[in-house]
Amino acid sequence: MKIFFYILIGVAAIILLTITVFNYDPKTETWTSMLFGAAVGYGLYKIPSVIRNIKQKRAK
């Protein structure tokens, strides 16, 4: 149940970042820019876990 909550938060973050970064307008936006925005949002979502993993590896 907890994982679905985090997935929902991640999807919402990707959608919000896509809308904010690209100032989404359905008349002018293409699927490529939407996918790029989603990739940027996913990258921003994953950065904290990557940093955490690097710190754990250094501590060993």
Backbone bond lengths (Angstrom), bond angles and torsions (degrees), N, CA, C in turn:
res aa  C-N    CA-C-N  psi(-1)  N-CA   C-N-CA  omega(-1)  CA-C   N-CA-C  phi
1 M - - - 1.459 - - 1.528 110.28 -
2 K 1.337 115.48 -40.43 1.458 120.05 -177.53 1.526 111.57 -65.24
3 I 1.337 117.04 -37.01 1.463 120.25 -179.13 1.520 111.36 -65.76
4 F 1.330 117.40 -36.83 1.458 120.33 178.66 1.523 111.05 -65.78
5 F 1.313 116.10 -34.47 1.467 120.26 177.09 1.525 110.26 -64.34
6 Y 1.327 116.62 -43.74 1.463 120.29 179.00 1.533 111.75 -67.28
7 I 1.331 116.55 -37.50 1.461 119.81 176.79 1.524 109.87 -63.70
8 L 1.317 117.31 -41.78 1.463 121.70 178.17 1.529 110.91 -61.62
9 I 1.325 116.35 -42.66 1.470 120.36 177.50 1.528 110.08 -63.51
10 G 1.327 117.52 -41.31 1.457 121.63 179.23 1.522 112.21 -63.76
11 V 1.320 116.65 -43.12 1.467 120.50 179.15 1.527 109.73 -64.94
12 A 1.322 116.71 -42.47 1.467 120.15 178.42 1.524 110.47 -62.98
13 A 1.333 117.22 -39.89 1.470 120.39 178.68 1.521 111.15 -64.49
14 I 1.326 117.05 -40.86 1.459 120.58 178.62 1.525 110.72 -63.45
15 I 1.319 116.63 -44.54 1.463 120.31 179.68 1.524 110.63 -64.00
16 L 1.323 117.20 -45.21 1.468 119.74 -179.15 1.529 111.70 -65.15
17 L 1.324 117.09 -41.11 1.458 119.59 178.59 1.520 111.16 -65.81
18 T 1.319 116.84 -38.39 1.460 119.71 177.92 1.518 110.63 -62.97
19 I 1.309 116.44 -44.44 1.465 120.52 -179.79 1.526 110.64 -65.76
20 T 1.330 117.56 -43.10 1.466 119.31 -176.86 1.520 112.88 -74.28
21 V 1.325 117.32 -43.39 1.457 120.03 -176.43 1.526 110.87 -66.63
22 F 1.304 116.67 -41.76 1.459 119.88 -175.47 1.520 113.54 -100.33
23 N 1.337 117.91 -1.01 1.465 121.41 -177.16 1.532 108.30 47.14
24 Y 1.309 115.00 62.57 1.467 124.00 -168.64 1.524 113.37 -52.26
25 D 1.319 115.38 126.46 1.463 123.08 174.70 1.534 106.50 -132.14
26 P 1.326 118.32 113.40 1.471 120.50 -174.21 1.535 113.73 -59.67
27 K 1.309 117.79 -23.06 1.467 119.99 -178.09 1.529 111.85 -74.27
28 T 1.336 117.35 -29.05 1.464 119.86 -174.39 1.529 114.16 -113.36
29 E 1.316 118.27 -19.19 1.469 120.60 -175.74 1.521 111.68 -78.62
30 T 1.327 115.56 147.57 1.457 121.42 176.98 1.527 108.53 -111.84
31 W 1.326 115.79 168.50 1.467 119.96 178.64 1.526 110.79 -64.93
32 T 1.315 117.31 -31.85 1.465 120.15 -179.97 1.522 110.99 -63.11
33 S 1.326 116.47 -45.06 1.463 118.67 179.94 1.524 111.05 -68.48
34 M 1.325 117.22 -32.81 1.468 120.07 176.82 1.525 110.36 -66.25
35 L 1.335 116.63 -43.34 1.462 119.82 179.47 1.525 111.18 -67.35
36 F 1.332 116.92 -37.06 1.457 120.14 176.59 1.529 110.34 -64.24
37 G 1.314 116.59 -42.89 1.466 120.67 177.15 1.518 111.82 -62.59
38 A 1.332 116.30 -39.34 1.459 119.97 177.44 1.529 110.62 -65.86
39 A 1.330 117.22 -38.03 1.464 120.82 178.02 1.523 110.84 -65.46
40 V 1.328 116.80 -40.85 1.467 120.47 177.33 1.523 109.84 -63.65
41 G 1.316 116.60 -44.34 1.465 120.62 178.70 1.516 112.02 -61.89
42 Y 1.333 116.48 -42.30 1.462 120.19 178.88 1.527 110.81 -65.27
43 G 1.332 115.95 -38.71 1.465 119.74 177.48 1.515 111.85 -62.71
44 L 1.321 115.98 -43.40 1.466 119.37 177.68 1.525 111.35 -66.42
45 Y 1.309 116.43 -30.91 1.462 120.98 178.55 1.525 111.12 -71.11
46 K 1.341 117.94 -34.41 1.455 121.88 -175.69 1.531 114.19 -88.41
47 I 1.312 119.18 -15.94 1.468 121.93 -176.44 1.534 112.58 -54.33
48 P 1.337 120.48 -46.98 1.473 118.70 -179.01 1.524 113.69 -60.05
49 S 1.342 118.34 -38.48 1.461 119.35 -179.67 1.525 111.22 -71.00
50 V 1.320 117.76 -33.50 1.473 120.79 177.26 1.521 110.07 -65.98
51 I 1.322 116.45 -44.12 1.470 120.92 178.46 1.528 110.11 -62.41
52 R 1.328 116.57 -41.92 1.465 120.90 179.19 1.529 110.54 -61.81
53 N 1.331 117.59 -42.20 1.465 121.03 179.19 1.517 111.89 -65.04
54 I 1.323 117.72 -39.27 1.461 121.40 177.92 1.523 110.59 -63.61
55 K 1.325 116.39 -43.48 1.469 120.13 179.79 1.523 110.65 -64.01
56 Q 1.335 118.02 -39.09 1.465 120.66 179.26 1.517 111.19 -66.12
57 K 1.324 117.46 -37.88 1.475 120.44 179.64 1.530 110.75 -68.22
58 R 1.326 116.82 -37.15 1.473 119.69 178.46 1.515 112.00 -68.13
59 A 1.329 116.89 -32.67 1.460 120.69 -177.21 1.529 112.08 -70.95
60 K 1.336 117.38 -22.39 1.479 120.61 -177.70 1.492 112.70 -73.82
